[in-house]
Every structure is written in structure tokens, then in C-alpha cells.
Amino acid sequence: RLRTLSIPEDRAMTTYLADGLKNNWIRPASPSTSCNPLFVPKKDGSLRLCVDYRPLNAIT
């Protein structure tokens, strides 16, 4: 089950995806499963992206 992102989390996710695609760190995909992102605040106030890969690991 996917969870809703807050506005700051949505902005951080959009920035992460845009930078990742631009720098070829990530690529578009159409997976049959998904993993929930979790954002943890850093000391400087920005957000760190963490991903729970347990659903993906369970099927691989």
C-alpha cells in the first residue's frame, strides 16, 4: 500500500527523481510492485530519502 507524501516530501521526491534521471543515476521503469519511500530529516533541515525494499526482496 502506497502512502501519501506531504508537500515538502513531494518536492524532495520530485527533485530527487529529476536529478537522478538527468545524471543517469536512475531510469524509468514499469514495475509490478512498488516500495514505499520514507523521508528522514537531516541535521541541516533537508530530507533524506530512504526506501523500504522488503516487498521487492520478498519476490526476488
Gaussian input, Z-matrix of N, CA and C with variables (Angstrom, degrees):
# hf/3-21g

backbone

0 1
 N
 C     1     B1
 C     2     B2     1     A1
 N     3     B3     2     A2     1     D1
 C     4     B4     3     A3     2     D2
 C     5     B5     4     A4     3     D3
 N     6     B6     5     A5     4     D4
 C     7     B7     6     A6     5     D5
 C     8     B8     7     A7     6     D6
 N     9     B9     8     A8     7     D7
 C    10    B10     9     A9     8     D8
 C    11    B11    10    A10     9     D9
 N    12    B12    11    A11    10    D10
 C    13    B13    12    A12    11    D11
 C    14    B14    13    A13    12    D12
 N    15    B15    14    A14    13    D13
 C    16    B16    15    A15    14    D14
 C    17    B17    16    A16    15    D15
 N    18    B18    17    A17    16    D16
 C    19    B19    18    A18    17    D17
 C    20    B20    19    A19    18    D18
 N    21    B21    20    A20    19    D19
 C    22    B22    21    A21    20    D20
 C    23    B23    22    A22    21    D21
 N    24    B24    23    A23    22    D22
 C    25    B25    24    A24    23    D23
 C    26    B26    25    A25    24    D24
 N    27    B27    26    A26    25    D25
 C    28    B28    27    A27    26    D26
 C    29    B29    28    A28    27    D27
 N    30    B30    29    A29    28    D28
 C    31    B31    30    A30    29    D29
 C    32    B32    31    A31    30    D30
 N    33    B33    32    A32    31    D31
 C    34    B34    33    A33    32    D32
 C    35    B35    34    A34    33    D33
 N    36    B36    35    A35    34    D34
 C    37    B37    36    A36    35    D35
 C    38    B38    37    A37    36    D36
 N    39    B39    38    A38    37    D37
 C    40    B40    39    A39    38    D38
 C    41    B41    40    A40    39    D39
 N    42    B42    41    A41    40    D40
 C    43    B43    42    A42    41    D41
 C    44    B44    43    A43    42    D42
 N    45    B45    44    A44    43    D43
 C    46    B46    45    A45    44    D44
 C    47    B47    46    A46    45    D45
 N    48    B48    47    A47    46    D46
 C    49    B49    48    A48    47    D47
 C    50    B50    49    A49    48    D48
 N    51    B51    50    A50    49    D49
 C    52    B52    51    A51    50    D50
 C    53    B53    52    A52    51    D51
 N    54    B54    53    A53    52    D52
 C    55    B55    54    A54    53    D53
 C    56    B56    55    A55    54    D54
 N    57    B57    56    A56    55    D55
 C    58    B58    57    A57    56    D56
 C    59    B59    58    A58    57    D57
 N    60    B60    59    A59    58    D58
 C    61    B61    60    A60    59    D59
 C    62    B62    61    A61    60    D60
 N    63    B63    62    A62    61    D61
 C    64    B64    63    A63    62    D62
 C    65    B65    64    A64    63    D63
 N    66    B66    65    A65    64    D64
 C    67    B67    66    A66    65    D65
 C    68    B68    67    A67    66    D66
 N    69    B69    68    A68    67    D67
 C    70    B70    69    A69    68    D68
 C    71    B71    70    A70    69    D69
 N    72    B72    71    A71    70    D70
 C    73    B73    72    A72    71    D71
 C    74    B74    73    A73    72    D72
 N    75    B75    74    A74    73    D73
 C    76    B76    75    A75    74    D74
 C    77    B77    76    A76    75    D75
 N    78    B78    77    A77    76    D76
 C    79    B79    78    A78    77    D77
 C    80    B80    79    A79    78    D78
 N    81    B81    80    A80    79    D79
 C    82    B82    81    A81    80    D80
 C    83    B83    82    A82    81    D81
 N    84    B84    83    A83    82    D82
 C    85    B85    84    A84    83    D83
 C    86    B86    85    A85    84    D84
 N    87    B87    86    A86    85    D85
 C    88    B88    87    A87    86    D86
 C    89    B89    88    A88    87    D87
 N    90    B90    89    A89    88    D88
 C    91    B91    90    A90    89    D89
 C    92    B92    91    A91    90    D90
 N    93    B93    92    A92    91    D91
 C    94    B94    93    A93    92    D92
 C    95    B95    94    A94    93    D93
 N    96    B96    95    A95    94    D94
 C    97    B97    96    A96    95    D95
 C    98    B98    97    A97    96    D96
 N    99    B99    98    A98    97    D97
 C   100   B100    99    A99    98    D98
 C   101   B101   100   A100    99    D99
 N   102   B102   101   A101   100   D100
 C   103   B103   102   A102   101   D101
 C   104   B104   103   A103   102   D102
 N   105   B105   104   A104   103   D103
 C   106   B106   105   A105   104   D104
 C   107   B107   106   A106   105   D105
 N   108   B108   107   A107   106   D106
 C   109   B109   108   A108   107   D107
 C   110   B110   109   A109   108   D108
 N   111   B111   110   A110   109   D109
 C   112   B112   111   A111   110   D110
 C   113   B113   112   A112   111   D111
 N   114   B114   113   A113   112   D112
 C   115   B115   114   A114   113   D113
 C   116   B116   115   A115   114   D114
 N   117   B117   116   A116   115   D115
 C   118   B118   117   A117   116   D116
 C   119   B119   118   A118   117   D117
 N   120   B120   119   A119   118   D118
 C   121   B121   120   A120   119   D119
 C   122   B122   121   A121   120   D120
 N   123   B123   122   A122   121   D121
 C   124   B124   123   A123   122   D122
 C   125   B125   124   A124   123   D123
 N   126   B126   125   A125   124   D124
 C   127   B127   126   A126   125   D125
 C   128   B128   127   A127   126   D126
 N   129   B129   128   A128   127   D127
 C   130   B130   129   A129   128   D128
 C   131   B131   130   A130   129   D129
 N   132   B132   131   A131   130   D130
 C   133   B133   132   A132   131   D131
 C   134   B134   133   A133   132   D132
 N   135   B135   134   A134   133   D133
 C   136   B136   135   A135   134   D134
 C   137   B137   136   A136   135   D135
 N   138   B138   137   A137   136   D136
 C   139   B139   138   A138   137   D137
 C   140   B140   139   A139   138   D138
 N   141   B141   140   A140   139   D139
 C   142   B142   141   A141   140   D140
 C   143   B143   142   A142   141   D141
 N   144   B144   143   A143   142   D142
 C   145   B145   144   A144   143   D143
 C   146   B146   145   A145   144   D144
 N   147   B147   146   A146   145   D145
 C   148   B148   147   A147   146   D146
 C   149   B149   148   A148   147   D147
 N   150   B150   149   A149   148   D148
 C   151   B151   150   A150   149   D149
 C   152   B152   151   A151   150   D150
 N   153   B153   152   A152   151   D151
 C   154   B154   153   A153   152   D152
 C   155   B155   154   A154   153   D153
 N   156   B156   155   A155   154   D154
 C   157   B157   156   A156   155   D155
 C   158   B158   157   A157   156   D156
 N   159   B159   158   A158   157   D157
 C   160   B160   159   A159   158   D158
 C   161   B161   160   A160   159   D159
 N   162   B162   161   A161   160   D160
 C   163   B163   162   A162   161   D161
 C   164   B164   163   A163   162   D162
 N   165   B165   164   A164   163   D163
 C   166   B166   165   A165   164   D164
 C   167   B167   166   A166   165   D165
 N   168   B168   167   A167   166   D166
 C   169   B169   168   A168   167   D167
 C   170   B170   169   A169   168   D168
 N   171   B171   170   A170   169   D169
 C   172   B172   171   A171   170   D170
 C   173   B173   172   A172   171   D171
 N   174   B174   173   A173   172   D172
 C   175   B175   174   A174   173   D173
 C   176   B176   175   A175   174   D174
 N   177   B177   176   A176   175   D175
 C   178   B178   177   A177   176   D176
 C   179   B179   178   A178   177   D177

   B1=1.4500
   B2=1.5229
   B3=1.3080
   B4=1.4543
   B5=1.5163
   B6=1.3142
   B7=1.4475
   B8=1.5169
   B9=1.3134
   B10=1.4599
   B11=1.5234
   B12=1.3313
   B13=1.4596
   B14=1.5258
   B15=1.3216
   B16=1.4640
   B17=1.5325
   B18=1.3065
   B19=1.4662
   B20=1.5309
   B21=1.3460
   B22=1.4680
   B23=1.5365
   B24=1.3354
   B25=1.4635
   B26=1.5241
   B27=1.3296
   B28=1.4596
   B29=1.5242
   B30=1.3185
   B31=1.4745
   B32=1.5287
   B33=1.3322
   B34=1.4631
   B35=1.5243
   B36=1.3369
   B37=1.4632
   B38=1.5282
   B39=1.3251
   B40=1.4623
   B41=1.5242
   B42=1.3242
   B43=1.4622
   B44=1.5202
   B45=1.3306
   B46=1.4618
   B47=1.5301
   B48=1.3352
   B49=1.4603
   B50=1.5255
   B51=1.3278
   B52=1.4659
   B53=1.5271
   B54=1.3343
   B55=1.4644
   B56=1.5248
   B57=1.3208
   B58=1.4611
   B59=1.5135
   B60=1.3279
   B61=1.4660
   B62=1.5252
   B63=1.3235
   B64=1.4648
   B65=1.5291
   B66=1.3254
   B67=1.4664
   B68=1.5246
   B69=1.3333
   B70=1.4727
   B71=1.5245
   B72=1.3347
   B73=1.4665
   B74=1.5162
   B75=1.3401
   B76=1.4593
   B77=1.5179
   B78=1.3243
   B79=1.4611
   B80=1.5212
   B81=1.3243
   B82=1.4659
   B83=1.5274
   B84=1.3113
   B85=1.4604
   B86=1.5198
   B87=1.3184
   B88=1.4685
   B89=1.5215
   B90=1.3261
   B91=1.4640
   B92=1.5281
   B93=1.3191
   B94=1.4649
   B95=1.5281
   B96=1.3038
   B97=1.4608
   B98=1.5261
   B99=1.2952
   B100=1.4566
   B101=1.5221
   B102=1.3194
   B103=1.4603
   B104=1.5239
   B105=1.3010
   B106=1.4638
   B107=1.5194
   B108=1.3390
   B109=1.4576
   B110=1.5259
   B111=1.2951
   B112=1.4600
   B113=1.5164
   B114=1.2965
   B115=1.4592
   B116=1.5167
   B117=1.3275
   B118=1.4595
   B119=1.5254
   B120=1.3292
   B121=1.4645
   B122=1.5257
   B123=1.3360
   B124=1.4627
   B125=1.5309
   B126=1.3257
   B127=1.4651
   B128=1.5207
   B129=1.3504
   B130=1.4664
   B131=1.5301
   B132=1.3381
   B133=1.4555
   B134=1.5155
   B135=1.3354
   B136=1.4635
   B137=1.5311
   B138=1.3185
   B139=1.4609
   B140=1.5209
   B141=1.3147
   B142=1.4644
   B143=1.5260
   B144=1.3374
   B145=1.4554
   B146=1.5238
   B147=1.3157
   B148=1.4628
   B149=1.5287
   B150=1.3240
   B151=1.4614
   B152=1.5205
   B153=1.3192
   B154=1.4594
   B155=1.5294
   B156=1.3237
   B157=1.4637
   B158=1.5229
   B159=1.3174
   B160=1.4641
   B161=1.5260
   B162=1.3486
   B163=1.4739
   B164=1.5289
   B165=1.3210
   B166=1.4605
   B167=1.5260
   B168=1.3168
   B169=1.4631
   B170=1.5221
   B171=1.3176
   B172=1.4655
   B173=1.5243
   B174=1.3423
   B175=1.4643
   B176=1.5207
   B177=1.3292
   B178=1.4653
   B179=1.5027
   A1=108.69
   A2=116.36
   A3=120.60
   A4=110.50
   A5=115.40
   A6=119.12
   A7=110.15
   A8=116.17
   A9=122.57
   A10=109.79
   A11=115.85
   A12=120.88
   A13=109.70
   A14=115.61
   A15=120.06
   A16=108.16
   A17=117.32
   A18=120.59
   A19=111.57
   A20=120.28
   A21=119.24
   A22=112.25
   A23=117.18
   A24=120.31
   A25=110.75
   A26=117.07
   A27=121.07
   A28=110.56
   A29=116.78
   A30=120.54
   A31=110.88
   A32=116.89
   A33=120.83
   A34=110.60
   A35=117.50
   A36=121.35
   A37=110.66
   A38=117.10
   A39=121.13
   A40=110.73
   A41=117.01
   A42=121.55
   A43=111.02
   A44=117.02
   A45=121.90
   A46=110.66
   A47=116.79
   A48=120.70
   A49=111.48
   A50=117.63
   A51=120.87
   A52=111.03
   A53=116.95
   A54=120.72
   A55=111.26
   A56=116.55
   A57=120.61
   A58=112.64
   A59=117.39
   A60=121.09
   A61=111.03
   A62=116.78
   A63=121.69
   A64=111.39
   A65=117.13
   A66=122.14
   A67=113.43
   A68=116.80
   A69=122.57
   A70=113.23
   A71=116.99
   A72=120.94
   A73=110.46
   A74=115.37
   A75=121.58
   A76=107.89
   A77=116.91
   A78=120.88
   A79=109.10
   A80=116.87
   A81=120.11
   A82=110.69
   A83=116.31
   A84=121.69
   A85=108.99
   A86=115.56
   A87=122.27
   A88=108.43
   A89=117.14
   A90=119.67
   A91=112.52
   A92=115.16
   A93=119.82
   A94=111.39
   A95=116.73
   A96=121.65
   A97=108.59
   A98=116.90
   A99=120.02
   A100=109.72
   A101=115.19
   A102=121.90
   A103=108.17
   A104=116.11
   A105=120.76
   A106=111.66
   A107=116.54
   A108=119.27
   A109=110.05
   A110=114.98
   A111=122.21
   A112=106.43
   A113=117.37
   A114=121.12
   A115=109.43
   A116=115.26
   A117=122.47
   A118=107.33
   A119=118.31
   A120=119.33
   A121=111.62
   A122=115.04
   A123=121.56
   A124=108.40
   A125=116.46
   A126=120.87
   A127=112.19
   A128=116.72
   A129=119.72
   A130=113.03
   A131=117.53
   A132=121.65
   A133=114.87
   A134=117.19
   A135=119.35
   A136=109.43
   A137=116.46
   A138=120.97
   A139=111.33
   A140=115.92
   A141=122.59
   A142=107.94
   A143=116.25
   A144=121.43
   A145=109.89
   A146=116.13
   A147=123.07
   A148=106.37
   A149=117.45
   A150=121.05
   A151=109.48
   A152=115.74
   A153=122.77
   A154=107.80
   A155=117.28
   A156=122.39
   A157=113.46
   A158=119.25
   A159=120.49
   A160=114.08
   A161=120.54
   A162=118.56
   A163=112.73
   A164=117.15
   A165=120.96
   A166=110.85
   A167=117.14
   A168=120.82
   A169=112.09
   A170=117.54
   A171=121.06
   A172=112.62
   A173=117.48
   A174=119.28
   A175=113.45
   A176=117.79
   A177=119.72
   A178=111.54
   D1=126.60
   D2=179.72
   D3=-81.68
   D4=146.08
   D5=178.45
   D6=-107.11
   D7=154.05
   D8=-178.84
   D9=-78.34
   D10=139.40
   D11=177.82
   D12=-92.51
   D13=145.83
   D14=173.32
   D15=-73.03
   D16=170.44
   D17=-179.77
   D18=-60.71
   D19=-47.04
   D20=177.03
   D21=-62.73
   D22=-37.71
   D23=178.02
   D24=-66.24
   D25=-39.80
   D26=178.63
   D27=-63.33
   D28=-41.92
   D29=177.30
   D30=-63.03
   D31=-43.55
   D32=179.13
   D33=-63.38
   D34=-40.43
   D35=179.30
   D36=-65.91
   D37=-43.15
   D38=178.88
   D39=-60.92
   D40=-44.01
   D41=178.09
   D42=-63.80
   D43=-44.89
   D44=179.56
   D45=-59.27
   D46=-47.01
   D47=-178.65
   D48=-66.67
   D49=-43.00
   D50=179.77
   D51=-62.20
   D52=-46.41
   D53=178.80
   D54=-64.61
   D55=-42.38
   D56=-179.25
   D57=-63.74
   D58=-42.88
   D59=177.99
   D60=-67.27
   D61=-42.55
   D62=-179.04
   D63=-61.98
   D64=-39.76
   D65=-177.23
   D66=-93.92
   D67=7.40
   D68=-179.87
   D69=59.23
   D70=30.63
   D71=174.96
   D72=-82.28
   D73=-27.84
   D74=178.68
   D75=-133.63
   D76=166.14
   D77=177.27
   D78=-141.15
   D79=155.00
   D80=179.31
   D81=-64.24
   D82=147.51
   D83=178.92
   D84=-150.72
   D85=163.75
   D86=176.37
   D87=-124.74
   D88=73.74
   D89=-176.16
   D90=-73.98
   D91=155.90
   D92=175.95
   D93=-86.62
   D94=-8.36
   D95=177.20
   D96=-133.66
   D97=166.94
   D98=178.75
   D99=-138.21
   D100=160.75
   D101=179.17
   D102=-122.98
   D103=136.63
   D104=-177.44
   D105=-76.88
   D106=128.28
   D107=173.41
   D108=-80.66
   D109=151.70
   D110=177.02
   D111=-134.90
   D112=134.02
   D113=179.16
   D114=-108.55
   D115=131.21
   D116=-179.58
   D117=-117.05
   D118=130.74
   D119=-179.93
   D120=-69.90
   D121=136.50
   D122=174.64
   D123=-87.93
   D124=169.70
   D125=179.56
   D126=-62.39
   D127=-29.84
   D128=-178.99
   D129=-84.24
   D130=1.84
   D131=177.70
   D132=95.22
   D133=-13.48
   D134=177.31
   D135=-77.11
   D136=174.47
   D137=-176.83
   D138=-109.83
   D139=137.73
   D140=175.94
   D141=-102.78
   D142=129.33
   D143=178.67
   D144=-82.98
   D145=127.90
   D146=173.90
   D147=-125.90
   D148=144.75
   D149=-177.67
   D150=-126.14
   D151=134.04
   D152=176.59
   D153=-90.23
   D154=103.26
   D155=-176.05
   D156=-91.10
   D157=8.61
   D158=-178.86
   D159=-56.44
   D160=-41.98
   D161=178.14
   D162=-61.87
   D163=-39.23
   D164=178.56
   D165=-69.06
   D166=-43.31
   D167=179.36
   D168=-63.75
   D169=-29.97
   D170=-178.66
   D171=-67.49
   D172=-24.49
   D173=-178.53
   D174=-105.54
   D175=-0.56
   D176=179.58
   D177=-107.83

